[in-house]
Amino acid sequence: MNTFQQEYKGNSTISNWNVTLTNRYQGKNQQFDAHFQAVKGGRLLYLNNRAGEEYMLVRIC
């Protein structure tokens, strides 16, 4: 498992279990399938770009 922190500066569009991020990498848009999983103490956001890259996002306060 790899862990990293990244700051994203761009716009996002969310619709019907899809997330589109503008200016993601080298100025290109990137689309992800998305779903939440409820866990004790919060939710996890899963993103899959259909090209073998999967991300699990967590917000820690």
PDB file of N, CA, C, O and CB in Angstrom:
ATOM      1  N   MET A   1       0.844  -1.162   0.000  1.00  0.00           N
ATOM      2  CA  MET A   1       0.000   0.000   0.000  1.00  0.00           C
ATOM      3  C   MET A   1       0.895   1.232   0.000  1.00  0.00           C
ATOM      4  O   MET A   1       1.855   1.313   0.766  1.00  0.00           O
ATOM      5  CB  MET A   1      -0.964  -0.006   1.212  1.00  0.00           C
ATOM      6  N   ASN A   2       0.580   2.174  -0.850  1.00  0.00           N
ATOM      7  CA  ASN A   2       1.297   3.441  -0.888  1.00  0.00           C
ATOM      8  C   ASN A   2       0.423   4.523  -0.294  1.00  0.00           C
ATOM      9  O   ASN A   2      -0.790   4.536  -0.506  1.00  0.00           O
ATOM     10  CB  ASN A   2       1.715   3.804  -2.329  1.00  0.00           C
ATOM     11  N   THR A   3       1.026   5.421   0.440  1.00  0.00           N
ATOM     12  CA  THR A   3       0.321   6.542   1.032  1.00  0.00           C
ATOM     13  C   THR A   3       1.002   7.815   0.605  1.00  0.00           C
ATOM     14  O   THR A   3       2.229   7.908   0.636  1.00  0.00           O
ATOM     15  CB  THR A   3       0.269   6.430   2.566  1.00  0.00           C
ATOM     16  N   PHE A   4       0.215   8.804   0.204  1.00  0.00           N
ATOM     17  CA  PHE A   4       0.796  10.077  -0.178  1.00  0.00           C
ATOM     18  C   PHE A   4      -0.221  11.183   0.043  1.00  0.00           C
ATOM     19  O   PHE A   4      -1.414  10.935   0.219  1.00  0.00           O
ATOM     20  CB  PHE A   4       1.266  10.052  -1.642  1.00  0.00           C
ATOM     21  N   GLN A   5       0.277  12.391   0.029  1.00  0.00           N
ATOM     22  CA  GLN A   5      -0.569  13.569   0.169  1.00  0.00           C
ATOM     23  C   GLN A   5      -0.380  14.423  -1.064  1.00  0.00           C
ATOM     24  O   GLN A   5       0.748  14.627  -1.515  1.00  0.00           O
ATOM     25  CB  GLN A   5      -0.235  14.369   1.467  1.00  0.00           C
ATOM     26  N   GLN A   6      -1.477  14.927  -1.617  1.00  0.00           N
ATOM     27  CA  GLN A   6      -1.408  15.707  -2.833  1.00  0.00           C
ATOM     28  C   GLN A   6      -2.438  16.821  -2.765  1.00  0.00           C
ATOM     29  O   GLN A   6      -3.568  16.612  -2.322  1.00  0.00           O
ATOM     30  CB  GLN A   6      -1.633  14.820  -4.074  1.00  0.00           C
ATOM     31  N   GLU A   7      -2.041  18.003  -3.205  1.00  0.00           N
ATOM     32  CA  GLU A   7      -2.969  19.119  -3.267  1.00  0.00           C
ATOM     33  C   GLU A   7      -3.382  19.306  -4.714  1.00  0.00           C
ATOM     34  O   GLU A   7      -2.537  19.407  -5.603  1.00  0.00           O
ATOM     35  CB  GLU A   7      -2.339  20.420  -2.687  1.00  0.00           C
ATOM     36  N   TYR A   8      -4.686  19.351  -4.945  1.00  0.00           N
ATOM     37  CA  TYR A   8      -5.229  19.480  -6.294  1.00  0.00           C
ATOM     38  C   TYR A   8      -5.822  20.869  -6.454  1.00  0.00           C
ATOM     39  O   TYR A   8      -6.655  21.287  -5.650  1.00  0.00           O
ATOM     40  CB  TYR A   8      -6.297  18.387  -6.580  1.00  0.00           C
ATOM     41  N   LYS A   9      -5.402  21.580  -7.477  1.00  0.00           N
ATOM     42  CA  LYS A   9      -5.939  22.906  -7.761  1.00  0.00           C
ATOM     43  C   LYS A   9      -6.606  22.864  -9.136  1.00  0.00           C
ATOM     44  O   LYS A   9      -5.951  23.041 -10.163  1.00  0.00           O
ATOM     45  CB  LYS A   9      -4.814  24.001  -7.707  1.00  0.00           C
ATOM     46  N   GLY A  10      -7.875  22.634  -9.136  1.00  0.00           N
ATOM     47  CA  GLY A  10      -8.643  22.553 -10.363  1.00  0.00           C
ATOM     48  C   GLY A  10     -10.114  22.436 -10.016  1.00  0.00           C
ATOM     49  O   GLY A  10     -10.487  22.501  -8.845  1.00  0.00           O
ATOM     50  N   ASN A  11     -10.930  22.267 -11.004  1.00  0.00           N
ATOM     51  CA  ASN A  11     -12.366  22.131 -10.790  1.00  0.00           C
ATOM     52  C   ASN A  11     -12.778  20.678 -10.892  1.00  0.00           C
ATOM     53  O   ASN A  11     -12.111  19.867 -11.534  1.00  0.00           O
ATOM     54  CB  ASN A  11     -13.148  22.975 -11.797  1.00  0.00           C
ATOM     55  N   SER A  12     -13.893  20.365 -10.243  1.00  0.00           N
ATOM     56  CA  SER A  12     -14.428  19.011 -10.328  1.00  0.00           C
ATOM     57  C   SER A  12     -15.905  19.083 -10.683  1.00  0.00           C
ATOM     58  O   SER A  12     -16.607  20.023 -10.312  1.00  0.00           O
ATOM     59  CB  SER A  12     -14.217  18.240  -8.997  1.00  0.00           C
ATOM     60  N   THR A  13     -16.356  18.074 -11.404  1.00  0.00           N
ATOM     61  CA  THR A  13     -17.765  17.929 -11.743  1.00  0.00           C
ATOM     62  C   THR A  13     -18.191  16.549 -11.271  1.00  0.00           C
ATOM     63  O   THR A  13     -17.533  15.550 -11.565  1.00  0.00           O
ATOM     64  CB  THR A  13     -18.022  18.121 -13.287  1.00  0.00           C
ATOM     65  N   ILE A  14     -19.300  16.500 -10.535  1.00  0.00           N
ATOM     66  CA  ILE A  14     -19.763  15.239  -9.959  1.00  0.00           C
ATOM     67  C   ILE A  14     -21.152  14.939 -10.490  1.00  0.00           C
ATOM     68  O   ILE A  14     -22.046  15.782 -10.409  1.00  0.00           O
ATOM     69  CB  ILE A  14     -19.766  15.294  -8.403  1.00  0.00           C
ATOM     70  N   SER A  15     -21.341  13.728 -11.042  1.00  0.00           N
ATOM     71  CA  SER A  15     -22.657  13.331 -11.539  1.00  0.00           C
ATOM     72  C   SER A  15     -22.748  11.818 -11.620  1.00  0.00           C
ATOM     73  O   SER A  15     -21.839  11.156 -12.122  1.00  0.00           O
ATOM     74  CB  SER A  15     -22.936  13.960 -12.918  1.00  0.00           C
ATOM     75  N   ASN A  16     -23.847  11.278 -11.125  1.00  0.00           N
ATOM     76  CA  ASN A  16     -24.174   9.851 -11.275  1.00  0.00           C
ATOM     77  C   ASN A  16     -22.983   8.917 -11.079  1.00  0.00           C
ATOM     78  O   ASN A  16     -22.655   8.142 -11.977  1.00  0.00           O
ATOM     79  CB  ASN A  16     -24.758   9.613 -12.634  1.00  0.00           C
ATOM     80  N   TRP A  17     -22.344   8.978  -9.939  1.00  0.00           N
ATOM     81  CA  TRP A  17     -21.250   8.090  -9.563  1.00  0.00           C
ATOM     82  C   TRP A  17     -19.988   8.296 -10.384  1.00  0.00           C
ATOM     83  O   TRP A  17     -19.138   7.408 -10.451  1.00  0.00           O
ATOM     84  CB  TRP A  17     -21.691   6.675  -9.690  1.00  0.00           C
ATOM     85  N   ASN A  18     -19.858   9.466 -11.013  1.00  0.00           N
ATOM     86  CA  ASN A  18     -18.662   9.820 -11.761  1.00  0.00           C
ATOM     87  C   ASN A  18     -18.116  11.145 -11.249  1.00  0.00           C
ATOM     88  O   ASN A  18     -18.876  12.045 -10.892  1.00  0.00           O
ATOM     89  CB  ASN A  18     -18.960   9.900 -13.275  1.00  0.00           C
ATOM     90  N   VAL A  19     -16.798  11.257 -11.217  1.00  0.00           N
ATOM     91  CA  VAL A  19     -16.125  12.497 -10.847  1.00  0.00           C
ATOM     92  C   VAL A  19     -15.174  12.844 -11.983  1.00  0.00           C
ATOM     93  O   VAL A  19     -14.352  12.018 -12.381  1.00  0.00           O
ATOM     94  CB  VAL A  19     -15.362  12.363  -9.472  1.00  0.00           C
ATOM     95  N   THR A  20     -15.280  14.054 -12.505  1.00  0.00           N
ATOM     96  CA  THR A  20     -14.375  14.527 -13.540  1.00  0.00           C
ATOM     97  C   THR A  20     -13.536  15.659 -12.960  1.00  0.00           C
ATOM     98  O   THR A  20     -14.077  16.640 -12.450  1.00  0.00           O
ATOM     99  CB  THR A  20     -15.157  14.995 -14.807  1.00  0.00           C
ATOM    100  N   LEU A  21     -12.218  15.524 -13.040  1.00  0.00           N
ATOM    101  CA  LEU A  21     -11.297  16.536 -12.539  1.00  0.00           C
ATOM    102  C   LEU A  21     -10.644  17.227 -13.726  1.00  0.00           C
ATOM    103  O   LEU A  21     -10.085  16.566 -14.601  1.00  0.00           O
ATOM    104  CB  LEU A  21     -10.225  15.909 -11.598  1.00  0.00           C
ATOM    105  N   THR A  22     -10.712  18.561 -13.761  1.00  0.00           N
ATOM    106  CA  THR A  22     -10.091  19.320 -14.838  1.00  0.00           C
ATOM    107  C   THR A  22      -8.649  19.622 -14.475  1.00  0.00           C
ATOM    108  O   THR A  22      -8.307  19.739 -13.298  1.00  0.00           O
ATOM    109  CB  THR A  22     -10.868  20.623 -15.118  1.00  0.00           C
ATOM    110  N   ASN A  23      -7.810  19.749 -15.483  1.00  0.00           N
ATOM    111  CA  ASN A  23      -6.402  20.103 -15.283  1.00  0.00           C
ATOM    112  C   ASN A  23      -5.714  19.151 -14.303  1.00  0.00           C
ATOM    113  O   ASN A  23      -4.953  19.583 -13.437  1.00  0.00           O
ATOM    114  CB  ASN A  23      -6.289  21.541 -14.775  1.00  0.00           C
ATOM    115  N   ARG A  24      -5.982  17.887 -14.445  1.00  0.00           N
ATOM    116  CA  ARG A  24      -5.485  16.876 -13.496  1.00  0.00           C
ATOM    117  C   ARG A  24      -3.997  16.590 -13.692  1.00  0.00           C
ATOM    118  O   ARG A  24      -3.215  16.711 -12.749  1.00  0.00           O
ATOM    119  CB  ARG A  24      -6.280  15.579 -13.644  1.00  0.00           C
ATOM    120  N   TYR A  25      -3.605  16.214 -14.899  1.00  0.00           N
ATOM    121  CA  TYR A  25      -2.211  15.862 -15.159  1.00  0.00           C
ATOM    122  C   TYR A  25      -1.859  16.347 -16.550  1.00  0.00           C
ATOM    123  O   TYR A  25      -2.512  15.976 -17.526  1.00  0.00           O
ATOM    124  CB  TYR A  25      -1.969  14.325 -15.021  1.00  0.00           C
ATOM    125  N   GLN A  26      -0.852  17.158 -16.645  1.00  0.00           N
ATOM    126  CA  GLN A  26      -0.411  17.755 -17.904  1.00  0.00           C
ATOM    127  C   GLN A  26      -1.555  18.491 -18.604  1.00  0.00           C
ATOM    128  O   GLN A  26      -1.664  18.458 -19.829  1.00  0.00           O
ATOM    129  CB  GLN A  26       0.162  16.677 -18.829  1.00  0.00           C
ATOM    130  N   GLY A  27      -2.404  19.152 -17.818  1.00  0.00           N
ATOM    131  CA  GLY A  27      -3.493  19.959 -18.349  1.00  0.00           C
ATOM    132  C   GLY A  27      -4.685  19.190 -18.870  1.00  0.00           C
ATOM    133  O   GLY A  27      -5.600  19.790 -19.433  1.00  0.00           O
ATOM    134  N   LYS A  28      -4.704  17.866 -18.698  1.00  0.00           N
ATOM    135  CA  LYS A  28      -5.799  17.041 -19.214  1.00  0.00           C
ATOM    136  C   LYS A  28      -6.820  16.760 -18.118  1.00  0.00           C
ATOM    137  O   LYS A  28      -6.495  16.747 -16.931  1.00  0.00           O
ATOM    138  CB  LYS A  28      -5.258  15.719 -19.789  1.00  0.00           C
ATOM    139  N   ASN A  29      -8.059  16.534 -18.544  1.00  0.00           N
ATOM    140  CA  ASN A  29      -9.112  16.118 -17.622  1.00  0.00           C
ATOM    141  C   ASN A  29      -8.988  14.630 -17.358  1.00  0.00           C
ATOM    142  O   ASN A  29      -8.455  13.882 -18.178  1.00  0.00           O
ATOM    143  CB  ASN A  29     -10.513  16.458 -18.185  1.00  0.00           C
ATOM    144  N   GLN A  30      -9.491  14.206 -16.197  1.00  0.00           N
ATOM    145  CA  GLN A  30      -9.471  12.786 -15.874  1.00  0.00           C
ATOM    146  C   GLN A  30     -10.805  12.423 -15.242  1.00  0.00           C
ATOM    147  O   GLN A  30     -11.304  13.139 -14.374  1.00  0.00           O
ATOM    148  CB  GLN A  30      -8.283  12.434 -14.924  1.00  0.00           C
ATOM    149  N   GLN A  31     -11.377  11.315 -15.677  1.00  0.00           N
ATOM    150  CA  GLN A  31     -12.674  10.876 -15.183  1.00  0.00           C
ATOM    151  C   GLN A  31     -12.511   9.631 -14.321  1.00  0.00           C
ATOM    152  O   GLN A  31     -11.727   8.738 -14.644  1.00  0.00           O
ATOM    153  CB  GLN A  31     -13.637  10.600 -16.352  1.00  0.00           C
ATOM    154  N   PHE A  32     -13.256   9.581 -13.224  1.00  0.00           N
ATOM    155  CA  PHE A  32     -13.199   8.472 -12.278  1.00  0.00           C
ATOM    156  C   PHE A  32     -14.599   7.960 -11.997  1.00  0.00           C
ATOM    157  O   PHE A  32     -15.547   8.741 -11.920  1.00  0.00           O
ATOM    158  CB  PHE A  32     -12.511   8.901 -10.971  1.00  0.00           C
ATOM    159  N   ASP A  33     -14.732   6.643 -11.843  1.00  0.00           N
ATOM    160  CA  ASP A  33     -15.918   6.068 -11.226  1.00  0.00           C
ATOM    161  C   ASP A  33     -15.734   6.269  -9.732  1.00  0.00           C
ATOM    162  O   ASP A  33     -14.615   6.169  -9.228  1.00  0.00           O
ATOM    163  CB  ASP A  33     -16.118   4.535 -11.606  1.00  0.00           C
ATOM    164  N   ALA A  34     -16.820   6.551  -9.015  1.00  0.00           N
ATOM    165  CA  ALA A  34     -16.682   6.867  -7.593  1.00  0.00           C
ATOM    166  C   ALA A  34     -17.801   6.220  -6.778  1.00  0.00           C
ATOM    167  O   ALA A  34     -18.927   6.062  -7.247  1.00  0.00           O
ATOM    168  CB  ALA A  34     -16.686   8.388  -7.381  1.00  0.00           C
ATOM    169  N   HIS A  35     -17.458   5.852  -5.548  1.00  0.00           N
ATOM    170  CA  HIS A  35     -18.471   5.417  -4.594  1.00  0.00           C
ATOM    171  C   HIS A  35     -17.948   5.620  -3.177  1.00  0.00           C
ATOM    172  O   HIS A  35     -16.740   5.645  -2.940  1.00  0.00           O
ATOM    173  CB  HIS A  35     -18.857   3.932  -4.832  1.00  0.00           C
ATOM    174  N   PHE A  36     -18.889   5.765  -2.236  1.00  0.00           N
ATOM    175  CA  PHE A  36     -18.553   5.922  -0.827  1.00  0.00           C
ATOM    176  C   PHE A  36     -18.742   4.600  -0.104  1.00  0.00           C
ATOM    177  O   PHE A  36     -19.549   3.760  -0.501  1.00  0.00           O
ATOM    178  CB  PHE A  36     -19.411   7.022  -0.175  1.00  0.00           C
ATOM    179  N   GLN A  37     -17.980   4.439   0.963  1.00  0.00           N
ATOM    180  CA  GLN A  37     -18.185   3.327   1.881  1.00  0.00           C
ATOM    181  C   GLN A  37     -18.269   3.921   3.277  1.00  0.00           C
ATOM    182  O   GLN A  37     -17.385   4.665   3.700  1.00  0.00           O
ATOM    183  CB  GLN A  37     -17.033   2.254   1.774  1.00  0.00           C
ATOM    184  N   ALA A  38     -19.335   3.588   3.989  1.00  0.00           N
ATOM    185  CA  ALA A  38     -19.510   4.081   5.351  1.00  0.00           C
ATOM    186  C   ALA A  38     -18.702   3.205   6.306  1.00  0.00           C
ATOM    187  O   ALA A  38     -18.784   1.978   6.262  1.00  0.00           O
ATOM    188  CB  ALA A  38     -21.016   4.097   5.752  1.00  0.00           C
ATOM    189  N   VAL A  39     -17.932   3.844   7.156  1.00  0.00           N
ATOM    190  CA  VAL A  39     -17.145   3.155   8.186  1.00  0.00           C
ATOM    191  C   VAL A  39     -17.361   3.878   9.505  1.00  0.00           C
ATOM    192  O   VAL A  39     -17.846   5.009   9.528  1.00  0.00           O
ATOM    193  CB  VAL A  39     -15.617   3.106   7.813  1.00  0.00           C
ATOM    194  N   LYS A  40     -17.006   3.233  10.584  1.00  0.00           N
ATOM    195  CA  LYS A  40     -17.154   3.855  11.889  1.00  0.00           C
ATOM    196  C   LYS A  40     -16.331   5.146  11.924  1.00  0.00           C
ATOM    197  O   LYS A  40     -15.119   5.125  11.711  1.00  0.00           O
ATOM    198  CB  LYS A  40     -16.714   2.882  13.021  1.00  0.00           C
ATOM    199  N   GLY A  41     -16.990   6.245  12.189  1.00  0.00           N
ATOM    200  CA  GLY A  41     -16.299   7.521  12.293  1.00  0.00           C
ATOM    201  C   GLY A  41     -16.248   8.325  11.000  1.00  0.00           C
ATOM    202  O   GLY A  41     -15.647   9.399  10.982  1.00  0.00           O
ATOM    203  N   GLY A  42     -16.857   7.847   9.919  1.00  0.00           N
ATOM    204  CA  GLY A  42     -16.827   8.639   8.695  1.00  0.00           C
ATOM    205  C   GLY A  42     -17.128   7.840   7.448  1.00  0.00           C
ATOM    206  O   GLY A  42     -17.811   6.817   7.492  1.00  0.00           O
ATOM    207  N   ARG A  43     -16.603   8.330   6.325  1.00  0.00           N
ATOM    208  CA  ARG A  43     -16.810   7.690   5.027  1.00  0.00           C
ATOM    209  C   ARG A  43     -15.484   7.640   4.282  1.00  0.00           C
ATOM    210  O   ARG A  43     -14.597   8.462   4.510  1.00  0.00           O
ATOM    211  CB  ARG A  43     -17.885   8.447   4.191  1.00  0.00           C
ATOM    212  N   LEU A  44     -15.363   6.669   3.392  1.00  0.00           N
ATOM    213  CA  LEU A  44     -14.220   6.550   2.499  1.00  0.00           C
ATOM    214  C   LEU A  44     -14.716   6.798   1.081  1.00  0.00           C
ATOM    215  O   LEU A  44     -15.798   6.342   0.711  1.00  0.00           O
ATOM    216  CB  LEU A  44     -13.530   5.146   2.626  1.00  0.00           C
ATOM    217  N   LEU A  45     -13.938   7.513   0.295  1.00  0.00           N
ATOM    218  CA  LEU A  45     -14.288   7.755  -1.099  1.00  0.00           C
ATOM    219  C   LEU A  45     -13.347   6.951  -1.976  1.00  0.00           C
ATOM    220  O   LEU A  45     -12.131   7.139  -1.927  1.00  0.00           O
ATOM    221  CB  LEU A  45     -14.220   9.271  -1.448  1.00  0.00           C
ATOM    222  N   TYR A  46     -13.902   6.065  -2.771  1.00  0.00           N
ATOM    223  CA  TYR A  46     -13.130   5.239  -3.694  1.00  0.00           C
ATOM    224  C   TYR A  46     -13.231   5.829  -5.094  1.00  0.00           C
ATOM    225  O   TYR A  46     -14.328   6.137  -5.560  1.00  0.00           O
ATOM    226  CB  TYR A  46     -13.627   3.766  -3.677  1.00  0.00           C
ATOM    227  N   LEU A  47     -12.096   5.987  -5.767  1.00  0.00           N
ATOM    228  CA  LEU A  47     -12.048   6.484  -7.134  1.00  0.00           C
ATOM    229  C   LEU A  47     -11.311   5.474  -8.001  1.00  0.00           C
ATOM    230  O   LEU A  47     -10.280   4.939  -7.595  1.00  0.00           O
ATOM    231  CB  LEU A  47     -11.363   7.876  -7.200  1.00  0.00           C
ATOM    232  N   ASN A  48     -11.839   5.211  -9.203  1.00  0.00           N
ATOM    233  CA  ASN A  48     -11.243   4.263 -10.137  1.00  0.00           C
ATOM    234  C   ASN A  48     -11.286   4.902 -11.523  1.00  0.00           C
ATOM    235  O   ASN A  48     -12.358   5.284 -11.992  1.00  0.00           O
ATOM    236  CB  ASN A  48     -11.994   2.875 -10.116  1.00  0.00           C
ATOM    237  N   ASN A  49     -10.130   5.023 -12.185  1.00  0.00           N
ATOM    238  CA  ASN A  49     -10.100   5.692 -13.491  1.00  0.00           C
ATOM    239  C   ASN A  49     -10.210   4.723 -14.666  1.00  0.00           C
ATOM    240  O   ASN A  49     -10.011   5.128 -15.812  1.00  0.00           O
ATOM    241  CB  ASN A  49      -8.827   6.491 -13.623  1.00  0.00           C
ATOM    242  N   ARG A  50     -10.519   3.465 -14.410  1.00  0.00           N
ATOM    243  CA  ARG A  50     -10.694   2.429 -15.451  1.00  0.00           C
ATOM    244  C   ARG A  50      -9.415   2.153 -16.232  1.00  0.00           C
ATOM    245  O   ARG A  50      -9.466   1.552 -17.305  1.00  0.00           O
ATOM    246  CB  ARG A  50     -11.789   2.844 -16.419  1.00  0.00           C
ATOM    247  N   ALA A  51      -8.277   2.580 -15.713  1.00  0.00           N
ATOM    248  CA  ALA A  51      -6.999   2.314 -16.365  1.00  0.00           C
ATOM    249  C   ALA A  51      -6.011   1.696 -15.379  1.00  0.00           C
ATOM    250  O   ALA A  51      -4.798   1.781 -15.570  1.00  0.00           O
ATOM    251  CB  ALA A  51      -6.419   3.607 -16.963  1.00  0.00           C
ATOM    252  N   GLY A  52      -6.534   1.079 -14.332  1.00  0.00           N
ATOM    253  CA  GLY A  52      -5.674   0.415 -13.366  1.00  0.00           C
ATOM    254  C   GLY A  52      -5.275   1.252 -12.175  1.00  0.00           C
ATOM    255  O   GLY A  52      -4.572   0.762 -11.291  1.00  0.00           O
ATOM    256  N   GLU A  53      -5.704   2.504 -12.124  1.00  0.00           N
ATOM    257  CA  GLU A  53      -5.388   3.350 -10.976  1.00  0.00           C
ATOM    258  C   GLU A  53      -6.615   3.458 -10.086  1.00  0.00           C
ATOM    259  O   GLU A  53      -7.693   3.848 -10.534  1.00  0.00           O
ATOM    260  CB  GLU A  53      -4.912   4.756 -11.431  1.00  0.00           C
ATOM    261  N   GLU A  54      -6.437   3.108  -8.826  1.00  0.00           N
ATOM    262  CA  GLU A  54      -7.515   3.200  -7.845  1.00  0.00           C
ATOM    263  C   GLU A  54      -7.022   4.003  -6.666  1.00  0.00           C
ATOM    264  O   GLU A  54      -5.879   3.863  -6.232  1.00  0.00           O
ATOM    265  CB  GLU A  54      -7.997   1.794  -7.395  1.00  0.00           C
ATOM    266  N   TYR A  55      -7.902   4.851  -6.150  1.00  0.00           N
ATOM    267  CA  TYR A  55      -7.557   5.690  -5.008  1.00  0.00           C
ATOM    268  C   TYR A  55      -8.631   5.549  -3.943  1.00  0.00           C
ATOM    269  O   TYR A  55      -9.815   5.433  -4.259  1.00  0.00           O
ATOM    270  CB  TYR A  55      -7.395   7.172  -5.432  1.00  0.00           C
ATOM    271  N   MET A  56      -8.220   5.559  -2.682  1.00  0.00           N
ATOM    272  CA  MET A  56      -9.129   5.609  -1.565  1.00  0.00           C
ATOM    273  C   MET A  56      -8.801   6.880  -0.802  1.00  0.00           C
ATOM    274  O   MET A  56      -7.692   7.040  -0.291  1.00  0.00           O
ATOM    275  CB  MET A  56      -9.017   4.333  -0.660  1.00  0.00           C
ATOM    276  N   LEU A  57      -9.769   7.781  -0.726  1.00  0.00           N
ATOM    277  CA  LEU A  57      -9.539   9.061  -0.091  1.00  0.00           C
ATOM    278  C   LEU A  57     -10.190   9.109   1.277  1.00  0.00           C
ATOM    279  O   LEU A  57     -11.323   8.666   1.465  1.00  0.00           O
ATOM    280  CB  LEU A  57     -10.059  10.186  -0.962  1.00  0.00           C
ATOM    281  N   VAL A  58      -9.446   9.657   2.231  1.00  0.00           N
ATOM    282  CA  VAL A  58      -9.880   9.770   3.612  1.00  0.00           C
ATOM    283  C   VAL A  58      -9.608  11.189   4.069  1.00  0.00           C
ATOM    284  O   VAL A  58      -8.562  11.756   3.752  1.00  0.00           O
ATOM    285  CB  VAL A  58      -9.160   8.732   4.527  1.00  0.00           C
ATOM    286  N   ARG A  59     -10.530  11.761   4.801  1.00  0.00           N
ATOM    287  CA  ARG A  59     -10.280  13.072   5.402  1.00  0.00           C
ATOM    288  C   ARG A  59     -10.036  12.872   6.883  1.00  0.00           C
ATOM    289  O   ARG A  59     -10.854  12.285   7.590  1.00  0.00           O
ATOM    290  CB  ARG A  59     -11.471  14.055   5.158  1.00  0.00           C
ATOM    291  N   ILE A  60      -8.905  13.364   7.339  1.00  0.00           N
ATOM    292  CA  ILE A  60      -8.543  13.247   8.739  1.00  0.00           C
ATOM    293  C   ILE A  60      -8.588  14.628   9.360  1.00  0.00           C
ATOM    294  O   ILE A  60      -7.921  15.555   8.899  1.00  0.00           O
ATOM    295  CB  ILE A  60      -7.143  12.603   8.912  1.00  0.00           C
ATOM    296  N   CYS A  61      -9.383  14.755  10.410  1.00  0.00           N
ATOM    297  CA  CYS A  61      -9.512  16.065  11.068  1.00  0.00           C
ATOM    298  C   CYS A  61      -8.694  16.127  12.332  1.00  0.00           C
ATOM    299  O   CYS A  61      -8.686  17.153  13.012  1.00  0.00           O
ATOM    300  CB  CYS A  61     -10.970  16.367  11.387  1.00  0.00           C
TER     301      CYS A  61
END
